[in-house]
Amino acid sequence: MVVDDMSEDLFAHVQYGLDTFGDATVDAQGVPLSHAQVLRNVVDEAVLADDLGIDFFGIGEHHRSDFAVSAPEVVLAAIASRTSRIRLGSAVTVLSSDDPVRVYQRFSTLDAVSNGRAEVILGRGSFTESFPLFGFNLGDYEKLFEEKLDLLAEIVKEEPVNWEGSIRPAMKDVSVYPPIEHGTLRTWIGVGGSPQSVVRAAHYGLPLMLAIIGGDPLRFKPYVDLYHEALEKMGKESLPIGEHSMGFVAATDEEAREIVFPHYQLMHARIGRERGWPPMQRGQFDMECGPEGALFVGSPETVARKIARTVAGLGLSRFDLKYSLGTLSHEHLMECIRLYGEQVIPRVREILATEYSAVVA
């Protein structure tokens, strides 16, 4: 299919990133690595992503034994010192159990040392270990997030802050330092499927990041439509929408699934014991790896086609592949990143330009 130049530009703005939680991994012989080694490996993975021209590298925050990263900004600063162009951010920052002023200060500092490459994705997080760890009451779950988001939304405006709420003393004409050198801190709201969260993102005029971990990603289209409608009704301009989804790339579909399944099954079982999930069966895993599943696992062609379908179907501005899946070794993760940068992203762009742009136009 041949498309004209106007159609070819429809998806030219889309960015492609990688996310990791610094999952506690094993070495090539299956021996568990220390958290310290995992953290060093994450830095090397980000450096490779930068070398390959990947647009974004995000690191999630957790406070439990199966993830090594509890202070993403520190790891991102280390990455900033060894990279030159890739954008760096969280995936996500658990705002409910953090201090909005300190969140802003850490990321504005990261923005300075990275020469303007920082962003933050704010969310509630899917785990709650940070609440007792930092002395917060889970009963205040909703109030903490809502008020802290309200405060941070004021801080990122880069103006003296005037704010009052119930969770901390009021702030009157307070400036927060260091300021962002150019513009404002790019701030997303991470959403897992709540209409209220979608409308909240529109209310604050912040980009929307969809965390899709199960089912057909296109089932989130009503949330995308709701976001656009809410922005329009509130008189706000159109804003970016991103997607965070799990995946892994190998030479063939069979190789990718065989490598990932035992690690993914183990991760699912560990979390499932806490949440009452049934064990993950191979058939269920294979279904999620299929054309309409949430797992972007397969060969470069398979993963590229799934990403293109999702980008076009949801009208995304960014797609982030959460490439760390349980205890997968650093060697496998590095190969996945290489294939993603060298083969998947160029192929996604080609598919979008030749198979989707004319349809959307």
C-alpha positions in Angstrom: 0.0 0.0 0.0 1.4 3.4 -1.0 0.5 6.4 1.2 1.0 10.1 0.5 3.3 12.3 2.6 0.5 13.7 4.6 -0.7 10.3 5.7 2.8 9.1 6.4 3.2 11.8 9.0 0.2 10.8 11.1 2.2 8.5 13.4 5.6 10.2 13.0 5.2 11.8 16.5 4.8 8.5 18.3 7.6 7.6 20.7 8.8 4.2 21.9 10.1 3.5 25.3 11.1 0.8 27.8 10.1 0.3 31.4 11.6 -1.9 34.1 10.9 -2.4 37.8 14.4 -3.8 38.4 12.9 -7.2 38.9 15.2 -9.4 41.0 16.8 -11.6 38.3 19.0 -14.7 38.0 22.3 -15.2 36.2 22.8 -17.4 33.1 23.0 -20.4 35.4 19.8 -19.6 37.3 21.5 -18.3 40.4 19.8 -15.3 42.0 21.6 -12.0 41.7 22.0 -9.5 44.5 19.9 -6.4 44.4 23.1 -4.4 44.0 24.0 -6.3 40.8 20.5 -5.9 39.5 20.7 -2.2 39.9 24.0 -2.0 38.0 22.5 -4.2 35.3 19.5 -1.8 35.0 22.0 1.1 34.3 23.7 -1.0 31.6 20.3 -1.8 30.1 19.4 1.9 29.9 22.8 2.7 28.3 22.1 0.2 25.6 18.6 1.7 25.0 20.2 5.1 24.6 22.8 3.7 22.1 19.9 2.2 20.1 18.0 5.5 19.9 15.0 4.3 22.0 13.0 7.4 23.2 12.4 6.7 26.9 13.5 4.6 29.8 11.3 4.3 32.8 11.9 2.8 36.2 9.2 1.7 38.7 9.3 2.1 42.4 8.7 -0.9 44.7 9.6 -1.8 48.3 9.7 -5.6 48.3 12.2 -8.4 47.8 11.2 -9.3 44.2 12.1 -5.8 42.9 15.5 -4.1 43.4 14.5 -0.5 42.8 13.1 1.5 45.7 14.6 4.9 44.7 14.2 5.3 40.9 15.5 8.8 40.8 18.9 7.7 42.1 19.2 5.0 39.4 17.9 7.5 36.8 20.6 10.0 37.8 23.3 7.3 37.4 21.8 6.5 33.9 21.8 10.2 33.1 25.6 10.4 33.6 26.1 7.7 31.0 23.6 8.6 28.4 23.0 11.7 26.2 19.6 11.7 24.6 17.1 9.2 26.0 14.3 10.6 28.2 14.3 9.3 31.8 11.4 8.9 34.2 9.5 6.9 36.7 7.1 4.0 35.9 5.5 4.9 38.4 6.1 7.1 41.4 3.9 6.1 44.2 2.7 9.5 45.1 0.3 8.5 47.9 3.1 7.5 50.2 5.6 10.2 49.1 5.9 14.0 49.6 4.9 16.0 46.6 7.5 18.7 47.3 10.3 16.1 47.5 9.0 14.3 44.4 9.2 17.5 42.4 12.6 18.4 43.8 14.1 15.0 43.0 12.8 15.1 39.4 13.7 18.7 38.8 17.2 17.8 40.0 17.2 14.8 37.6 16.1 17.2 34.9 19.0 19.5 35.6 21.7 16.8 35.6 20.2 15.1 32.5 20.0 18.4 30.6 16.2 18.5 30.4 15.4 14.8 29.9 13.3 14.0 33.1 9.7 13.1 33.3 7.5 11.6 36.1 4.5 9.3 35.9 2.4 9.6 39.0 0.2 6.7 40.3 -1.1 4.8 43.2 1.0 1.8 42.5 -0.3 -1.8 42.4 1.5 -2.7 45.7 0.9 -1.2 49.1 4.1 -2.0 51.0 5.1 1.7 51.0 2.2 2.7 53.2 3.3 0.9 56.4 6.9 1.4 55.5 6.5 5.2 55.5 3.9 5.4 58.3 0.8 5.9 56.2 -2.7 4.5 56.9 -4.1 2.4 54.1 -7.5 3.7 55.1 -6.4 7.1 53.8 -5.6 5.6 50.4 -7.9 7.8 48.3 -7.5 11.0 50.3 -3.7 10.8 50.2 -3.5 10.4 46.5 -6.1 13.0 45.7 -4.6 15.8 47.9 -1.0 15.0 47.0 -1.8 15.1 43.3 -3.6 18.4 43.8 -0.5 19.8 45.5 2.0 18.5 42.9 -0.2 19.8 40.1 0.3 23.3 41.6 4.0 22.8 42.1 4.7 21.8 38.5 3.2 25.1 37.2 6.6 26.7 38.2 4.9 29.5 40.1 4.7 30.3 43.9 2.5 27.7 45.4 -0.7 28.5 47.3 -2.4 25.4 48.5 -4.4 24.1 51.4 -5.6 20.6 52.3 -6.0 18.3 55.2 -2.9 16.1 55.0 -0.3 18.8 55.7 0.0 22.5 56.6 -1.0 25.0 54.0 1.5 26.5 51.6 1.3 30.2 51.0 3.4 31.8 48.3 6.1 29.1 48.6 8.6 28.6 45.8 10.1 25.1 45.4 13.7 24.6 44.2 15.4 23.9 42.0 13.1 25.1 39.2 13.0 23.4 35.8 15.5 25.1 33.6 13.3 25.2 30.5 9.6 24.8 30.5 7.9 22.6 33.0 8.4 19.0 34.3 6.6 16.6 32.0 4.1 14.9 34.4 1.9 12.0 33.5 -0.9 10.3 35.5 -0.8 6.5 35.4 -4.2 4.8 35.1 -5.1 1.2 35.5 -8.7 1.3 34.3 -10.7 3.6 36.5 -12.9 6.2 34.7 -12.5 8.5 37.7 -8.8 8.4 37.3 -9.1 9.2 33.6 -11.3 12.3 34.3 -8.9 13.3 37.0 -6.0 13.4 34.6 -8.1 15.6 32.2 -9.0 17.9 35.1 -5.4 18.6 35.9 -4.5 18.8 32.2 -1.9 16.0 32.5 -1.0 13.4 29.9 -2.5 9.9 30.5 -0.5 6.7 30.8 -2.5 3.5 30.5 -1.1 0.5 32.4 -2.5 -2.5 30.5 -1.7 -5.9 32.0 -4.5 -8.1 30.9 -6.9 -8.6 28.0 -7.1 -6.9 24.6 -5.5 -3.4 24.9 -8.1 -2.0 22.6 -10.7 -2.6 25.3 -9.3 0.6 26.8 -10.6 2.7 23.8 -13.6 3.9 25.9 -11.2 5.3 28.4 -9.3 7.1 25.6 -12.6 8.5 24.3 -13.6 9.6 27.8 -10.3 11.4 28.3 -10.7 13.3 25.0 -14.3 14.2 25.8 -13.3 15.4 29.3 -10.5 17.5 28.0 -12.8 19.1 25.4 -15.6 19.8 27.9 -13.1 21.4 30.3 -11.7 23.6 27.5 -8.3 22.0 27.5 -6.1 21.2 24.6 -5.4 17.7 23.4 -2.8 15.8 25.4 -0.6 12.8 24.9 -1.8 9.3 25.7 0.7 6.5 26.4 0.6 2.8 27.2 2.7 0.7 29.5 2.5 -3.1 28.6 4.6 -6.1 29.4 6.5 -7.9 26.7 9.7 -9.6 25.5 11.3 -10.0 22.1 13.3 -12.9 20.8 14.3 -14.3 17.4 11.0 -16.3 17.1 7.6 -16.5 18.7 8.4 -20.0 20.1 11.8 -18.9 21.5 10.3 -15.9 23.2 7.4 -17.8 24.8 9.7 -20.6 26.0 12.2 -18.2 27.5 9.5 -16.1 29.3 6.9 -18.5 30.5 8.7 -20.1 33.5 9.8 -16.7 34.8 6.4 -15.1 34.2 4.6 -18.1 35.7 6.8 -17.9 38.9 6.2 -14.1 39.2 2.4 -14.6 38.7 2.4 -17.3 41.4 4.3 -15.2 43.9 2.0 -12.2 43.5 -1.0 -14.5 43.1 -0.5 -16.0 46.6 -0.9 -12.6 48.1 -3.9 -11.7 46.0 -5.8 -14.9 45.7 -5.2 -15.5 42.0 -5.4 -19.0 40.5 -2.1 -20.4 39.1 -1.1 -19.3 35.6 -1.6 -22.0 33.0 0.3 -22.2 29.8 -2.9 -21.9 27.7 -3.7 -18.6 29.5 -0.2 -17.4 28.9 -0.3 -18.3 25.2 -3.7 -16.5 24.8 -2.2 -13.3 26.3 0.7 -13.6 23.8 -1.8 -13.9 20.9 -2.8 -11.1 18.5 -5.4 -9.6 21.0 -3.6 -10.4 24.2 -1.9 -8.0 26.6 1.5 -9.6 26.5 3.7 -8.3 23.7 5.9 -11.5 23.6 7.2 -12.9 20.4 9.4 -12.3 17.4 10.2 -8.8 16.2 7.5 -9.0 13.5 4.9 -10.3 16.0 5.6 -7.7 18.6 5.8 -4.9 16.0 2.4 -5.8 14.6 0.8 -5.9 18.1 2.3 -2.5 18.9 1.2 -1.0 15.7 -2.4 -2.3 16.2 -2.5 -0.8 19.7 -0.9 2.5 18.7 -3.3 3.0 15.9 -6.3 1.7 17.8 -5.9 3.8 20.9 -4.3 6.9 19.2 -1.2 6.7 21.3 1.7 9.2 21.5 4.0 6.7 23.3 4.3 3.0 23.8 6.5 1.7 26.6 7.4 -2.0 26.7 7.9 -3.3 30.3 10.6 -5.7 29.3 11.6 -7.1 32.7 9.4 -10.0 33.5 10.2 -11.7 36.7 13.6 -13.4 37.0 14.6 -13.2 33.4 18.4 -13.0 33.1 20.2 -9.8 32.2 21.6 -11.4 29.1 18.1 -12.2 27.9 17.0 -8.6 28.7 19.9 -7.1 26.8 19.0 -9.1 23.7 15.4 -8.1 24.0 16.4 -4.4 24.2 18.6 -4.9 21.2 15.9 -6.4 19.1 13.3 -3.9 20.2 15.6 -1.0 19.2 17.0 -2.4 16.0 14.1 -4.3 14.6 10.8 -3.8 16.4 10.6 0.0 16.5 11.6 0.5 12.8 9.1 -2.1 11.8 6.3 -0.5 13.9 6.9 2.8 12.1 6.8 1.1 8.7 3.6 -0.8 9.5 1.9 2.3 10.8 2.9 4.3 7.7 2.0 1.7 5.2 -1.0 -0.1 6.7 -2.7 2.3 9.2 -2.1 5.9 8.2 -4.3 5.9 5.1 -7.1 4.3 7.1 -6.9 6.8 9.9 -6.6 9.7 7.4 
